[in-house]
Amino acid sequence: MTALMSALIIDAVDAALVERLEKTGIRVDYRPGISREEVIKQVGSYNILIFRGRVKIDREVIDAGSKLKVLARYGVGLDNVDVEYAVKRGISVVSAPNAPSQSVAELTIGLILSVARRIPLLSSKVKAGEWPKGRYIGVEVAGRTIGVVGFGRIGKAVAQLARGLGMSVLASDVIDVSRDVEKLGGRQVPLEELLKLSDVVTIHVPLTPETYRLLNAERLSLLKDGAILINTSRGEVIDHEALLKHLDRLWGVGLDVLPEEPPRSQYLKQLISHEKVVVTPHVGSETYEAMRRLAEELANNIEEVVSRIKL
């Protein structure tokens, strides 16, 4: 039955995904980077749409895909997909939630160390011909407390790596994760308590109505003076205009995600240009290892759905 199916891939993916799908008899058209307008024009000819976070898969796109049977997110989050509407239309929605965990966790640790030791700032100064030795004194993370907001796959992996650096762990989650946290010698606490007690706060929650601006002005004010804030989840979970007002009293901020990617608003441009801010362009899962795991996991999930479809 899969021989009759076709897939449109609109973002860059590992070649292994294309190879796997073609081996199962699915015809694949690989067109990374095509515009939303082109997606709407072309998607009606395909049964499977494979994408990342660039294009919003809303009702307009879904309605244009009159033959769609599967929406497949090459990544973890589905916040750019109208999942409820797709399911009502009889379309299965799949992703690859397990694959990027280690890569995102390692980037999180990298951001923590980069902020703590001012690594990007020092590098930029030296490259510009300066020799700022003694001007920017860093801090160690060993012996400090890391507060992990969202103790799922990625949050847990970050906590494990942080323990290896000699940090103690606090965690906050909407479900009871106390047993997993206690295995690492830490404890689960309410979010407000975590924000008050942690030297480093790192966010690992999905974007939902409940987590939108989870760290609002009121909660950001709870952060310690000299604290480090890291976000590798979704940009919208922080009120960045409020964050801008706290930069002077914080040690620094590490961001892999922003509410606008790339940033357009003046307040975001002001934020990321601050010397206390380290920013990367949403690359948490962009390692060769994670991309290959994404391809394998997503292919498995697509094949499982396709095996149950009757055209």
Buried (B, 14 or more C-beta within 10 A) or exposed (E): EBEEBBBBBBBEBBEBBBEBBEEBEBBBBBEEEBEBEEBBEBBEEBBBBBBBBBBBBBEEBBBBBEEBBBBBBBBBBBBBBBBEBBEEBEBBBBBBBEBBBBBBBBBBBBBBBBBBBBBBBBEEBEEEEEEEEEEEEBBEBEEBBBBBBBBBBBBBBBBEBBBEBEBBBBBBBEEEBBEBBEEBEBBBBEBEBBBBBBBBBBBBBBBEEEBBBBBBEEBBEBBBEEBBBBBBBBBBBBBBBBBBEBBEEBBBBBBBBBBEEEBEEEBBEBBBEBEBBBBBEBEBBBBEEBBBBBBBBBBEBBBEBBEEBEE
